[in-house]
Amino acid sequence: QVQLVESGGGLVQAGGSLRLSCVASTRTFSYYAMGWFRQAPGKEREFVAAISRSDSNTYYADSVKGRFTISRDNAKNTVYLQMNSLKPEDTAVYYCAAGSSAYYFQVLRPQEQYDYWGQGTQVTVSS
């Protein structure tokens, strides 16, 4: 069982930045590909970004490409989401997720490929 705890959410003006963190309670963090998802009010949860076990491969939703950066520190069991140039439409609850992967460079995208989820952190962007 892996527990994921997100932090770093908050209220920010449009154009501002936030950095989300997600700490995993496992000694085998490097065995998991990681991802960030978000869910806005009244909408389904959607993919934001993903990173492979090795952190060499990343993938982004078109809506955040060029503005968000996903990274990980395996020594700290932590995955990050740096969010720049935030827009009101980025307002959502952000969730990190962990998916077991046999491949060092694999990036997971569908939600069904993830095994563990955090409780989420609220990000609100005001116009």
Residue frames as qw, qx, qy, qz and C-alpha x, y, z in Angstrom:
[[0.000, 0.889, 0.459, 0.000, 0.00, 0.00, 0.00],
 [0.416, 0.134, 0.021, 0.899, 1.31, 3.44, -0.98],
 [0.073, -0.844, -0.442, 0.294, 0.02, 6.63, 0.61],
 [0.398, 0.371, 0.216, 0.811, 0.34, 9.85, -1.33],
 [0.193, -0.784, -0.401, 0.434, 0.06, 13.28, 0.28],
 [0.392, 0.596, 0.252, 0.654, -0.16, 16.40, -1.85],
 [0.289, -0.739, -0.257, 0.552, 0.65, 19.93, -0.72],
 [0.329, -0.161, 0.297, 0.882, 1.32, 23.35, -2.18],
 [0.073, 0.624, 0.639, 0.444, -2.12, 24.29, -3.42],
 [0.159, -0.496, -0.353, 0.777, -3.70, 27.65, -2.75],
 [0.311, 0.871, 0.366, -0.103, -5.13, 30.83, -4.19],
 [0.442, -0.275, 0.323, 0.790, -3.12, 32.69, -6.82],
 [0.371, 0.711, 0.048, -0.596, -3.83, 35.43, -9.33],
 [0.822, 0.526, 0.201, 0.084, -3.83, 34.72, -13.04],
 [0.460, 0.790, -0.315, 0.254, -0.29, 34.74, -14.37],
 [0.403, -0.700, 0.530, -0.258, 1.13, 33.56, -11.07],
 [0.559, 0.310, -0.769, 0.016, 2.89, 30.35, -10.12],
 [0.754, -0.454, 0.323, -0.349, 2.50, 27.49, -7.68],
 [0.354, 0.392, -0.849, -0.001, 4.55, 24.39, -6.97],
 [0.876, -0.270, 0.011, -0.400, 2.73, 21.27, -5.91],
 [0.066, 0.456, -0.876, 0.146, 4.48, 18.46, -4.07],
 [0.905, -0.147, -0.146, -0.371, 3.43, 14.88, -3.50],
 [0.099, -0.531, 0.813, -0.220, 5.24, 12.69, -0.98],
 [0.836, -0.007, -0.461, -0.298, 4.89, 8.92, -1.19],
 [0.563, -0.538, 0.552, -0.300, 5.10, 6.62, 1.82],
 [0.987, 0.152, 0.052, -0.004, 6.98, 3.74, 0.27],
 [0.503, -0.597, 0.500, 0.376, 10.54, 2.46, 0.14],
 [0.548, 0.141, 0.688, 0.453, 10.03, 1.53, -3.50],
 [0.255, 0.781, 0.159, -0.547, 9.11, 4.95, -4.87],
 [0.039, 0.551, -0.594, -0.584, 11.50, 4.53, -7.80],
 [0.249, 0.123, 0.941, 0.192, 9.43, 1.52, -8.98],
 [0.260, 0.696, 0.629, -0.230, 6.46, 3.77, -9.71],
 [0.188, 0.357, 0.366, 0.838, 5.66, 6.01, -12.63],
 [0.063, -0.498, -0.520, 0.690, 3.93, 9.14, -11.34],
 [0.103, 0.492, 0.535, 0.679, 1.26, 11.44, -12.64],
 [0.089, 0.273, 0.372, -0.882, -0.79, 14.51, -11.86],
 [0.024, -0.516, -0.752, -0.410, -4.48, 14.81, -12.61],
 [0.086, 0.079, 0.295, -0.948, -7.05, 17.48, -11.86],
 [0.043, -0.549, -0.820, -0.160, -10.79, 17.79, -11.44],
 [0.086, -0.133, 0.023, -0.987, -12.67, 21.04, -11.83],
 [0.393, 0.235, 0.611, -0.646, -16.16, 21.53, -10.38],
 [0.697, 0.470, 0.233, -0.489, -18.74, 19.74, -12.47],
 [0.581, 0.611, -0.491, -0.221, -16.15, 18.12, -14.69],
 [0.990, -0.072, -0.095, 0.080, -14.49, 14.73, -14.90],
 [0.549, -0.670, 0.370, 0.336, -10.99, 14.18, -13.64],
 [0.710, 0.699, -0.075, 0.043, -8.44, 14.77, -16.39],
 [0.845, -0.051, 0.020, 0.531, -4.81, 14.01, -17.06],
 [0.044, -0.982, 0.100, 0.154, -2.30, 16.83, -16.51],
 [0.274, 0.750, -0.601, 0.036, 1.24, 15.42, -16.59],
 [0.978, -0.199, 0.056, -0.007, 3.20, 12.20, -16.12],
 [0.079, 0.781, -0.619, 0.033, 6.77, 11.18, -15.49],
 [0.856, 0.134, -0.499, -0.012, 8.56, 7.87, -15.84],
 [0.842, -0.489, -0.123, 0.195, 10.37, 6.02, -13.07],
 [0.721, 0.002, 0.031, 0.692, 13.67, 7.38, -14.29],
 [0.017, -0.824, -0.185, 0.535, 12.41, 10.99, -14.69],
 [0.282, -0.234, 0.546, 0.753, 13.88, 11.00, -18.19],
 [0.033, -0.344, -0.718, -0.604, 10.47, 10.85, -19.89],
 [0.160, 0.369, 0.488, -0.775, 7.61, 13.22, -19.32],
 [0.037, 0.412, 0.728, 0.546, 4.26, 13.84, -20.99],
 [0.081, 0.270, 0.345, -0.895, 1.82, 16.74, -20.74],
 [0.328, 0.691, 0.638, -0.084, -1.74, 17.54, -21.62],
 [0.380, 0.499, 0.310, 0.715, -1.92, 20.06, -24.43],
 [0.225, -0.889, -0.287, -0.276, -3.67, 22.53, -22.12],
 [0.552, -0.811, 0.110, 0.157, -0.64, 22.81, -19.81],
 [0.829, 0.157, 0.148, 0.516, 2.25, 22.16, -22.18],
 [0.385, 0.538, -0.012, 0.750, 4.87, 24.91, -21.92],
 [0.318, -0.703, 0.096, -0.629, 3.45, 26.17, -18.61],
 [0.813, -0.488, 0.227, -0.224, 3.68, 23.19, -16.25],
 [0.435, 0.526, -0.724, 0.103, 6.70, 21.04, -15.45],
 [0.914, -0.366, -0.010, -0.173, 6.63, 17.68, -13.72],
 [0.353, 0.581, -0.679, 0.278, 9.72, 16.39, -11.93],
 [0.884, -0.416, -0.181, -0.112, 10.65, 13.88, -9.27],
 [0.025, 0.667, -0.672, 0.320, 13.26, 13.29, -6.60],
 [0.832, -0.098, -0.533, -0.117, 13.51, 9.58, -5.90],
 [0.424, 0.127, -0.646, 0.622, 15.76, 10.18, -2.90],
 [0.193, -0.034, 0.404, -0.894, 12.96, 12.20, -1.28],
 [0.128, 0.379, 0.916, -0.019, 10.05, 10.04, -2.50],
 [0.160, 0.666, 0.293, -0.666, 8.55, 13.18, -3.98],
 [0.376, 0.426, 0.578, 0.585, 7.03, 14.26, -7.26],
 [0.049, -0.497, -0.164, 0.851, 6.52, 17.92, -8.10],
 [0.352, 0.661, 0.559, 0.357, 4.35, 19.96, -10.42],
 [0.204, -0.367, -0.016, 0.908, 5.65, 23.45, -11.15],
 [0.263, 0.717, 0.626, 0.159, 2.80, 25.53, -12.52],
 [0.216, -0.310, 0.074, 0.923, 3.58, 28.84, -14.20],
 [0.208, 0.010, -0.384, -0.900, 1.44, 31.35, -16.09],
 [0.110, 0.320, 0.908, -0.249, -1.63, 30.06, -14.32],
 [0.254, -0.209, -0.423, -0.844, -5.04, 30.71, -15.81],
 [0.567, -0.128, 0.354, -0.732, -8.50, 30.72, -14.20],
 [0.876, 0.133, -0.270, -0.376, -9.29, 27.54, -16.13],
 [0.478, 0.300, -0.775, 0.284, -6.52, 25.78, -14.20],
 [0.444, -0.335, 0.460, -0.692, -8.70, 26.01, -11.09],
 [0.839, -0.038, -0.483, -0.248, -9.28, 22.46, -9.84],
 [0.740, -0.536, 0.397, -0.084, -8.41, 19.90, -7.22],
 [0.489, 0.618, -0.613, -0.057, -5.06, 18.42, -8.20],
 [0.918, -0.289, 0.242, -0.125, -4.29, 14.78, -7.49],
 [0.139, 0.600, -0.774, -0.144, -1.05, 12.88, -7.72],
 [0.959, 0.029, 0.089, -0.269, -1.07, 9.22, -8.60],
 [0.199, -0.560, 0.794, 0.128, 1.37, 6.33, -8.63],
 [0.916, 0.262, -0.052, -0.300, 1.38, 3.42, -11.06],
 [0.682, -0.386, 0.581, 0.221, 3.62, 0.38, -10.85],
 [0.632, 0.715, -0.213, -0.211, 5.72, 0.01, -13.97],
 [0.912, -0.138, 0.269, 0.276, 8.12, -2.67, -15.09],
 [0.640, 0.510, 0.166, 0.550, 9.72, -0.27, -17.54],
 [0.470, -0.389, -0.170, 0.774, 12.20, 2.36, -16.45],
 [0.087, -0.111, 0.245, 0.959, 11.23, 4.84, -19.17],
 [0.067, -0.506, -0.794, -0.331, 7.49, 4.22, -19.38],
 [0.178, -0.022, 0.194, -0.965, 5.07, 7.12, -18.97],
 [0.045, 0.435, 0.896, -0.079, 1.55, 6.25, -17.84],
 [0.124, -0.129, -0.185, -0.966, -1.36, 8.30, -19.13],
 [0.541, -0.420, -0.525, -0.505, -4.78, 6.66, -18.66],
 [0.452, -0.539, 0.379, -0.601, -6.13, 6.93, -15.13],
 [0.964, -0.122, -0.050, -0.232, -6.76, 3.18, -15.16],
 [0.761, 0.347, -0.426, 0.345, -3.01, 2.56, -15.21],
 [0.008, 0.538, -0.498, 0.680, -2.54, 4.18, -11.82],
 [0.573, -0.236, -0.777, 0.117, -2.81, 2.14, -8.63],
 [0.394, -0.519, -0.507, 0.564, -2.67, 4.75, -5.87],
 [0.080, 0.722, 0.271, 0.632, -4.11, 8.23, -5.49],
 [0.205, -0.029, -0.463, 0.862, -3.68, 11.11, -3.10],
 [0.024, 0.641, 0.673, -0.368, -6.49, 13.07, -1.48],
 [0.310, 0.715, 0.373, 0.503, -5.90, 16.12, -3.63],
 [0.304, -0.433, -0.196, 0.825, -4.96, 19.75, -3.11],
 [0.287, 0.845, 0.446, -0.067, -7.08, 22.72, -4.20],
 [0.362, -0.102, 0.243, 0.894, -5.68, 25.21, -6.70],
 [0.195, 0.840, 0.490, -0.130, -7.72, 28.35, -7.31],
 [0.394, 0.022, 0.257, 0.882, -6.68, 30.92, -9.90],
 [0.126, 0.780, 0.432, -0.435, -8.44, 34.26, -9.76],
 [0.502, 0.565, 0.369, 0.541, -8.83, 36.50, -12.78]]
